[in-house]
Amino acid sequence: MIREWIVSDLRTSASRVYALLGAREGRERVLIRTVVLVAMIVWFCYAMVHGPERPGLGSRPADLVLVTGVFAGVLSLILGVVAYQRAWPYGHLLYTASAVAGVVLYLIAPDRPASALLFAACGFVSVQYPARASLPTVVVAGFGIGIGLELQHRPLSDLWTIVGLVGMFAALRAARTQEAAKRTEQQNAVLAERAHLAREIHDILAHSLSAQLVHLEGARLLIVNGRSEEALDRVERARGLARSGLEETRRALATLRGDVPPTGEVLEELAEEHRSIADVRCQVTITGRPRELEPKAGLAIIRTAQEALTNARKHAPGADVTVDLRYLDRWCELEVRDAGGREPGPLAATGSGYGLVGMRERAELIGGALEAGPQEKGFRVLLRVPLGAGS
């Protein structure tokens, strides 16, 4: 007991340390980004105000326009970042306003780094917003630079600014699209794994709980008839099934990790369990050369046999069952047949009705097929999985 407490305390302490480290790493990233952004803003303001002199910039009105443009552009850029972080509506318009200020600065002071403000505004809006919202900012910046080049009669080599702007926008949009596709793929993988786990949980519960219900129902009838000793035996069996259900859960978890037990061995265990629960004959026959199956294929065979035997106990009580496992050239077949029993038992109405649907989905996911339906006498389930499937 003391050792368990010590281990629990160590695990709790380790989890807290990991959480603190993760939070610290997040704070460090935010701090680094903030420092870089502040440094860029300081450099931009200094370079714009103390750049090379141009005719007309020495006058007070021109200097006032320059300072006002720098202030408006930087403020709009900062507010755009804050708007995105706080999910304000129409935050992308702040980046467009910053681009407009950058165009004005580019026109009145082309020898100063006004294009840096344009690239910053277009870069932020391209990363943070979808194409429809970010495109106006890029259009304003591109047309503004083009107008400036035309009015100032600058050489065509200066068109690199527009080319670079459009190239940056395209690259960032492509990266955003790729990230969205990757996120969608991860979500689909999570949903597929959830569906897989849901099938496993259904199969385990349907098999274990229905068998326990059979014994508990029998114990109830025996108690009503005053046969308490036999009822106690039934309760003991139900208790054993609960224990085996836990073992089956552990086995399922091991199977999900790829540790699949021999299929024939598991079928023999299921048959023995069916014989002890239903007091009927259940014969397992294996034909062909046994070969190792992929984890998902082996699991599909085990779960299908489990579900078929559970349905036989529910809908055909007292019926003998045969389980045939056949290894063919390219396929592995499982056939479960019952000989037809009496009227459906009291447990026939239990369950969700998704057993056959789950078995069929499981088979289709690994390239197999499942057939299930009544035959001349009894019910038949046939599962076919490809050898080497499930990878």
N, C-alpha and C positions, 0 to 999 in steps of 0.2 A: 504493500500500500504506500509506504513512504517513497519507494522508488518511482511509483506511478506519479505521485505528487511532484517529485523533483523533475521528472521528464515533462510533465504538463507545464510546470513553471518555466522550464527552459524553452519549450516550444512557444509559450506566450511571449517570453522576453525576445526571442528571435523574431517573431512576427512583428513585434513593436519596433524593433531596430530596423527591419526591412521597410516598414511603413515610414519611419522617420527618414531613412535614406532616400526613399522614393520621393517624399515631400521635399527633402532638401535638394534633390536633383532637379525637381520641377521649379523650385524657387531660384536655383542658380541659372537655369535656362532663361527664365523671365528676366532676371537681373542682367544677364549678358545681352539679351536682345534690347533691353531698355538702354543700357550703356552705349551700345552700338548706334541705336537710333538717335540718342542725344548727341553723340559725337558727330554724326552726319549732319544733324541740324545746325550745330555750332559751326562746323566747317562751311556749310552752305551759306549761312548768314554772313560769316566773315568774308568769304570769297565774293559774295555779291556786293557787299557794301564797300569793301576795300580792294576791288578789282582794278584792272587797268582803266585809265580815264578815257572817256569818249566825248566827242564834241557835244555840248548841250547838257551833259550830266553834271557839270559843275554848278549849274544854276539851282536855286533852291526848289522851284517847282518840280524839276526833273528828279532831284534827289528825294523829294517827298513822295513822288510816284514810285520811285524805286524802293524806298523803305516800306511804303504801304503795300506794294506788291509782294515783297519778301515776307512781311508779317502775315498778310492774308493767305499766301500760299502755304506757309509753314503751319499756321493755325488750322487751316482746313485739313491739312494732312494729318495733324495730330488728332483733331476731332474725328476724322474718318476712322483712325485706328480705334479710338475709344468707342465710336458708334458700333463698330463691328464686334468688339469685345462684349458690349452690353446689349447687342441685338436691337439697336435702335432702328426704326423704319427709315428707309431712304438714306441709309448711311453712305451708299455709293455716290450720291450726289455731292457729298463733301469732297470726295476725290476728284469729281468733275470740276468743282469750284477751284480746287488746288491746281488742276491742269490749266484752267483758264488764267489763273494768276501766273503760272509758269509761262504760258504763251505771251502774256503782256511783258513779262520780264525778258523773254527771249527777243521780243521785237525792239525793246528800248535799250537792251544791253546784250547784244549777241556775242560779245567777246567774254562774257562772264558765264559761269556754269549754270545758267537757267535750265538747261536741258536735264540737269540732275533732278530737279523737282518734277519734271515731266516723267522721267523714268520711274521715280519713286511712286508717284501717284498711279501710273499705269500698272506698275508691278504689284502694288498692294491690292488694287481693285481686281486685278486678274486672278490673284491667288484666293481672295476672300469671297468674291461674288461670282455668280454664273455669267455666262457670256452675254446674255441680254442686258444685264445691269452694268457690266464692265465695258462693253463696247463703246458707249458714248464717250467715256473718258479718253479712250485710245483714239477715237475719231477726232475729238477736239484737239488733242496733242498733235496728232499727225497733220491735220489741216493747218494748225497754227504754225508748225515748223515750216510747212510748205509755203505758206503766205510770207513768212519771214524771209525765206530764201529767195522768193520772187521779188519782194520789195527791195531787198538789199543787194540784189544782183550778185549773189554769192555763187561760187563755182558748183558744178554738178557733183563734185566729190563730197560736198557737204550733205548730200542726200543720205549718207550713211546713218545720219541721226534717225531719219524716218525708217530706213530699212532695219536698223537696230531695234527701234521701238516696236515695229510690227513683228520682228523675229522674236523679241522677248515675250510679246503677248501670245504668239502662237505656241512658243515653248511652254509657257506657264499654263495655258489652257490645256495643252496636251498632257502635262503632268497632272493637272487637276482631274482630267477625264480618266487618266490611268489610275489615279488614286481612288476615284469613285468606283471604277470597275473592280479594283482590288477589294475595296470595302464591301461591294455587293457580293463578290465571290466568297469573302469570309463569312458574310451573313448567310449565304446559301449553304456553306459548309456547316455552320452552326445549326441551321434548321434541319439539315440532313442528319446530323449527329443526334439532334433532339428526337427526330422521328425514329432513328435507330434505337435509342434508349427507350422510347415509348413502346416500341414493339417488344423489346426484351422484358420490360416491366410487365406488360400485358401477358406475355407468355408465361412468365414465372408465376404471377398471381393467379391466372386462370388455371394453371395446372395444380398448384399447391393448395389454393383455397377451395377449389371444387372438390378435391380429394378429401380435404378435411370436412367439408360439408356433408359428404357421403357418410363418413363415419359418425359425425355428430347427429345427423338425421337418424341413422340406425340406432345410436345410443338413446336418442329421445324415445323412439318406438319401443326399445327394450325396457326402458324405465317405466313407460306407461303400462307395459305388460308385466311389470314386477320382476323382470330378469336383470337385476342390478349388477350381478357379477359379469354377465356378458356385456352389459352397457359399459362397465369399467374398462373392459378390454377394448371396446371401440374408442373410448376416450383416450386410452393409452396410444392407440394407433394414430388418432388425430394429433396427439402430442408429438409422436415421432415424425408425422408428416410436416408439422410446423418446423421441426428441427431440420428436416431434409430440405424444406423450402429455403431456410437460411443458407444451407450448403449450396443449394442450387443458385442462390443469388451470388455467392462467392465464385461459383464456377462460371456464371455469366460474366462477371467482372473480369475474370481471368481470360475468358474467351474473347472479350472485347479488346484485350491487350494482345491477342493473337495466340494465346496458349490454349489450343483446342485439344481435348482428350480424344482418344481413338473413337471413331464413330460407332463401330460395332460394339465396343464395350459400353458406351452410353446407351445404345439401343437395348442391350441386354438388361441394364439397370432399370430402364423405363418399363420394360416388359415385366420384370420381377415385381416392380412396384405396382403395376397394373393388376397383376395376378393377386397380390396381397390385398389390394383395395377392393376389387370387384369380385373376387372368388371365381374367376373364369380362367380359361386357358388363353395364353398369349404366347405364340410361337414366333421366334425370330429366325429368319433364314437369310444367309449371306451367300451370294453367288458371284462368280467372277474373281479376278485377281484383285484383292484389296489394294488400293493406292491411297497415298496421302492426299487429302483434300485441302484446298485453300480454306483459311479460317471462316470466311463468310459462307462458303458452300457447306462446310461441315456444320456450321451453326444453323443454317437453313434446314438441313436434314434433321437435326436434333429437335429443333423447335417445331417442325411440321409433325414429326412423330409424336411429340408431346401433346400438341394440340389435337391431333387425330385421336389419340387414346383418351384424352379428356372428353372429347365429344362423344366417343363411344360409351363412356360411363354415364354421360348425361342422357343421351338420346336412345341408346340401345343397351339398357342394363341387362346383364346376364348373357350377353352375346360373346362368343369366342372371337378372338382377334388374331390375325396373322400379319406379321410385319416382314416384308421382303426388301432387302437391300441388294441391288444388282449393279455390279461394275461392268459397264460396257466399254466399247472402244473409245468413245469420246464423251460419254455421258455416264452419270451415276443416277440411278433411279431408286426412289423409295416408294413402296406401295403398302398402304395400310388398309386392310379390309376387315370389316366385322360381319358376322354371320347373320345379323339381324336379331334383335332381341324382342322383349316385350314392349308394351307401350312406353313412351318416354317417361323417365323417372321424375321425381319431384324437383330435381335440379335442372331440368331441361330449360326452364324459364330463366335461370340465372345466367349471368354474363352479359356482355355488351353487344354480342353479335358480330364483333369485328375479327373473330378468329380466322375464318377463311379469307377475309379481305387482307388481313395482315400476312398470312402465309403466301397468298398470291403476290402481294407487293414485295415480300422478301425474295421470292423466286425471280421476279422480273428484274429486280435490282442487280442480280448477278448473272443475267442472261439466261435464266431458266424459265420453266413453265410449270404450272400446277393445274391439275384437273381434279375436281371433286364433285361427287354426285351419287345418287342412289343407283344401285345395280339390281340385278334380278333378285338378289337376296342380300339385304344389308346395305352398307354404305362403303364407298371406295374413295380413297385419296391417293393420287399419284403425283409425285414430285419428280421433276427431271432437272438436274443441274449439270452444267458442263464441267468436265474434269479440267482443272487448272483455272476455273473461274474464281471471281471474287477478289482478284488483285486490284 
